[in-house]
Amino acid sequence: RRKMKRSRGLALVAVGVLAVVWYGRRRRRGVVVVKLGGAAITRKAARHTLNDEALAQCVDALVKYWRQQKGTMVVIHGAGSFGHFEAKEFEVGTLRHELGFAKTRAAVTSLNKRVVDAFIERDVPAVAVSPFSATDLVGTLDQVARAGLLPVTHGDVLLGGKYATILSGDEIATTISTDRVLFVTDVPGVYDRDPKTGAGIILPVLTPADDDRFFGLGKEEPRRRRRKRQTTPKRRRQEAEAEEDDDATGGKEEEGTGRPPEVVDVTGGMTSKLKSAFAIAKRGIPVRILDPPSLEAALFATNRRDFITHVGGTLILNK
């Protein structure tokens, strides 16, 4: 009898463990990661300026989805004009500059507060999760989502490396276990050529095998020895002031693109986004790159088939 009780007890424990594992996996199914690009929700050519219309459009779509699918979404956002200017001005990640580090983080977290506030104003319990202070970012995001809250994290500056490390929101998206990923940008998808020429068309589907064929992402350019540019705090301030003067005039848009001639982006822009998207697709997770107007329809394509056949943006699959 003792042996039978012991066997029955072990069996119950085993069933309990399997139930926990199964439940955990079940809870992960249907999770969508949405990365709101800094270029989409801010005016990247103007320091600390939101694109209010695009942000509202994104948040409205996310709130509508959240109300039907609570606990199944993680939101990441880029820095855009909140952080890239400071990171470039003080060469964060290249030079040791404590004040530059602090100013970059202050700018990024101020944008995070505005994004979180946009959700709270719509009665969604959004919670800021900062990579800088999270010892286990992915675990914290999962814990927050399981608690019925909406985790909102962001690209950040971290202590590490020789001086500091810039962690992009795109990189964060590659680390999360999910069913699908949406990258929201300021363009409606990935073009077959530079859209600045006015002749580009959107590519509906890409695979990781296309990185070399279309973008040359798989090959590193040969390193060339360059003369180290002399830089001083005074020189960096002068360069930053010159950039601010350009921003104050609004900058002239390049014909046919709707974009200013120069945008500050220390995380690599579309090239970095594609690298991250290909890395995610290699794990069997479908990815879409799209613009704010296409976000709502893509969110509600909840099963894999609908998400893949959904028209809008560029789909990246591991074929």
C-alpha positions in Angstrom: 0.0 0.0 0.0 2.8 2.4 0.9 4.4 1.7 -2.5 1.1 2.3 -4.2 0.5 5.5 -2.4 4.1 6.6 -3.2 3.6 5.7 -6.8 0.3 7.5 -6.9 1.9 10.6 -5.3 4.8 10.6 -7.8 2.3 10.3 -10.6 0.3 13.2 -9.3 3.4 15.3 -9.0 4.4 14.4 -12.6 1.0 15.3 -13.9 1.2 18.6 -12.0 4.6 19.4 -13.5 3.3 18.6 -17.0 0.2 20.7 -16.4 2.4 23.7 -15.4 4.6 23.2 -18.4 1.6 22.8 -20.7 -0.1 25.9 -19.2 3.1 27.9 -19.6 3.4 27.0 -23.2 -0.3 27.6 -23.7 -0.1 31.1 -22.3 2.8 31.9 -24.7 0.7 31.0 -27.7 -0.9 33.9 -29.4 1.6 36.4 -28.0 2.4 39.2 -30.4 5.4 41.5 -30.1 4.9 45.0 -31.6 7.9 47.2 -32.1 6.9 50.9 -32.7 9.8 52.4 -34.6 11.2 55.7 -33.5 10.9 56.9 -37.1 7.1 56.1 -36.9 6.1 57.7 -33.6 8.5 60.7 -33.5 9.8 63.3 -35.9 13.3 62.0 -36.2 14.7 65.2 -37.7 13.5 67.4 -34.9 14.8 66.9 -31.4 12.3 65.5 -28.8 9.3 65.9 -31.1 6.5 63.3 -31.2 4.5 62.3 -34.3 1.3 62.7 -32.4 -0.9 61.5 -35.2 1.1 58.3 -35.9 1.4 57.5 -32.2 -2.3 57.9 -31.6 -3.1 55.7 -34.6 -0.8 53.0 -33.3 -2.0 53.2 -29.7 -5.7 53.1 -30.8 -5.1 49.9 -32.8 -3.1 48.3 -29.9 -5.8 49.3 -27.3 -8.6 47.8 -29.5 -6.6 44.5 -29.7 -5.7 44.6 -26.1 -9.3 44.7 -25.0 -10.0 41.4 -26.8 -6.6 39.7 -26.1 -5.4 40.8 -22.7 -2.1 39.4 -21.6 -0.9 38.5 -25.0 1.0 41.5 -26.2 4.4 43.1 -25.6 5.1 46.6 -26.9 8.6 47.9 -27.7 9.4 51.3 -29.0 12.5 53.0 -30.4 14.0 56.2 -29.3 13.6 58.3 -32.5 14.3 61.9 -31.8 14.3 61.2 -28.1 17.8 59.9 -27.5 19.5 59.6 -30.9 20.6 63.2 -30.9 22.2 62.9 -27.5 23.8 59.5 -28.3 25.3 61.1 -31.4 26.3 64.3 -29.8 28.2 62.6 -26.9 29.2 59.5 -29.0 27.6 57.2 -26.4 29.0 53.7 -26.8 32.3 55.1 -28.3 33.5 57.6 -25.8 33.3 57.6 -22.1 30.9 60.4 -21.2 28.8 60.1 -18.1 26.7 63.1 -18.7 26.0 62.0 -22.3 24.9 58.6 -20.9 22.6 60.3 -18.5 21.1 62.7 -21.0 20.5 59.9 -23.5 18.7 57.8 -20.9 16.7 60.8 -19.7 15.5 61.5 -23.3 14.6 57.8 -24.0 12.7 57.4 -20.7 10.8 60.6 -21.3 9.5 59.2 -24.5 8.6 55.9 -22.8 6.5 57.9 -20.2 4.6 59.5 -23.0 3.9 56.2 -24.7 2.8 54.6 -21.4 0.6 57.6 -20.6 -1.1 57.3 -24.0 -2.2 53.8 -23.0 -3.2 54.7 -19.5 -5.3 57.6 -20.8 -7.3 55.0 -22.8 -7.7 52.9 -19.6 -5.1 50.2 -20.5 -2.8 49.2 -17.5 0.5 49.8 -19.3 3.7 49.5 -17.3 7.1 50.8 -18.2 9.9 48.1 -18.2 13.3 49.7 -18.6 16.1 47.4 -19.9 18.6 49.5 -17.9 17.1 48.4 -14.6 15.9 44.9 -15.5 18.3 42.1 -14.5 16.2 39.7 -16.6 14.4 41.7 -19.2 12.6 38.9 -21.0 11.5 37.3 -17.7 10.2 40.6 -16.5 8.2 41.3 -19.6 6.7 37.8 -19.4 5.9 38.3 -15.7 4.2 41.7 -16.3 2.1 40.3 -19.2 1.0 37.3 -17.1 -0.1 39.7 -14.4 -2.7 41.1 -16.8 -0.6 44.3 -17.5 0.7 45.6 -20.8 4.6 45.7 -20.7 6.0 48.7 -22.6 9.8 48.5 -23.0 12.2 50.5 -25.2 15.6 50.8 -26.8 18.1 51.9 -24.1 21.6 52.6 -23.0 23.3 50.0 -20.8 26.4 49.8 -18.8 28.8 47.4 -20.4 31.4 47.0 -23.0 34.3 49.5 -22.9 32.1 52.5 -22.1 28.4 51.8 -22.7 26.2 49.7 -25.0 23.3 50.9 -27.0 20.5 48.3 -27.1 18.0 48.9 -29.9 14.3 48.0 -29.7 14.8 45.7 -32.7 17.4 43.7 -30.8 15.0 43.3 -27.9 12.4 41.9 -30.3 14.7 39.1 -31.3 15.0 37.8 -27.7 11.3 37.3 -26.9 9.4 34.0 -27.3 6.4 34.8 -29.4 4.1 33.7 -32.2 4.5 36.8 -34.5 6.3 40.1 -34.6 5.2 43.4 -36.1 7.7 46.2 -36.9 5.9 49.5 -37.4 7.9 52.0 -39.4 7.4 55.3 -41.2 7.2 53.5 -44.6 4.6 50.9 -45.7 7.1 48.1 -46.1 10.5 47.1 -47.5 11.3 48.5 -51.0 13.2 46.7 -53.7 15.4 49.8 -54.0 16.0 53.1 -52.4 12.6 54.8 -52.3 14.3 58.2 -52.6 14.7 57.5 -56.3 10.9 57.5 -56.5 10.9 54.2 -58.5 10.9 51.6 -55.7 8.1 49.0 -55.1 7.3 47.2 -51.9 8.4 43.6 -51.6 5.5 41.5 -50.3 7.6 38.6 -49.1 11.2 38.1 -48.1 13.2 35.3 -46.5 16.5 35.2 -44.6 18.1 34.0 -47.9 17.3 37.4 -49.4 19.7 39.3 -47.1 22.7 39.1 -49.5 20.6 39.3 -52.7 18.8 42.4 -51.9 20.6 44.2 -49.1 24.1 42.6 -48.7 23.5 42.2 -45.0 25.2 38.8 -44.8 28.7 40.1 -45.8 30.8 42.5 -43.8 32.6 45.2 -45.6 36.4 45.0 -45.4 37.7 47.2 -42.6 39.8 50.2 -43.7 42.2 51.9 -41.5 40.9 55.4 -40.9 42.6 58.3 -39.3 41.0 58.8 -35.9 38.9 62.0 -35.8 39.9 64.4 -33.1 37.0 65.3 -31.0 36.4 67.4 -27.9 33.4 68.3 -25.8 33.4 71.8 -27.3 33.5 70.4 -30.8 30.6 68.0 -30.1 28.5 70.9 -28.7 29.2 72.9 -31.8 28.1 70.1 -34.0 25.0 69.5 -32.0 24.1 73.2 -32.1 24.5 73.2 -35.9 22.1 70.3 -36.1 19.6 72.1 -33.9 19.8 75.1 -36.2 18.9 72.9 -39.1 16.0 71.4 -37.1 14.7 74.8 -36.2 14.3 75.6 -39.9 12.3 72.4 -40.4 14.7 71.1 -43.0 13.7 70.7 -46.6 12.3 67.4 -47.6 13.9 65.4 -50.4 11.6 65.5 -53.4 9.3 62.4 -53.7 10.2 60.9 -50.3 8.6 63.0 -47.6 11.7 62.7 -45.5 14.3 65.3 -44.4 17.7 65.1 -46.1 19.4 63.7 -42.9 18.0 61.8 -40.0 20.0 60.9 -36.9 19.8 57.2 -36.2 22.6 55.5 -34.1 21.0 52.1 -34.2 21.1 51.4 -37.9 17.6 52.2 -39.2 16.1 49.8 -41.7 19.3 47.8 -42.1 19.3 46.9 -38.4 15.6 46.2 -38.6 16.0 43.7 -41.4 18.8 41.9 -39.6 16.6 41.5 -36.6 13.6 40.4 -38.7 15.7 37.8 -40.5 17.0 36.5 -37.2 13.5 36.1 -35.9 12.2 34.5 -39.0 15.0 31.9 -38.8 13.3 30.7 -35.6 10.1 30.0 -37.5 8.4 33.2 -36.3 6.6 35.2 -39.1 7.4 39.0 -39.1 5.7 41.9 -40.8 7.2 45.3 -41.5 4.5 47.9 -42.0 3.3 51.4 -41.3 0.8 52.7 -38.7 -2.3 52.6 -41.0 -1.7 48.8 -41.6 -1.2 47.9 -37.9 -4.8 47.2 -36.8 -5.5 44.7 -39.6 -2.3 42.9 -39.0 -3.0 42.7 -35.3 -6.3 41.0 -35.8 -4.9 38.4 -38.2 -4.6 36.3 -35.1 -3.9 32.8 -36.6 -0.8 32.0 -38.5 -2.6 31.5 -41.9 -4.4 34.9 -41.7 -1.2 36.6 -40.6 0.8 35.2 -43.5 -1.9 35.9 -46.1 -2.7 39.3 -44.7 -2.1 42.0 -47.3 0.0 44.9 -46.1 3.6 45.7 -45.6 6.4 43.1 -46.1 6.1 39.6 -44.7 9.4 37.8 -43.7 9.3 34.0 -43.4 11.8 31.3 -43.0 11.1 29.1 -46.0 
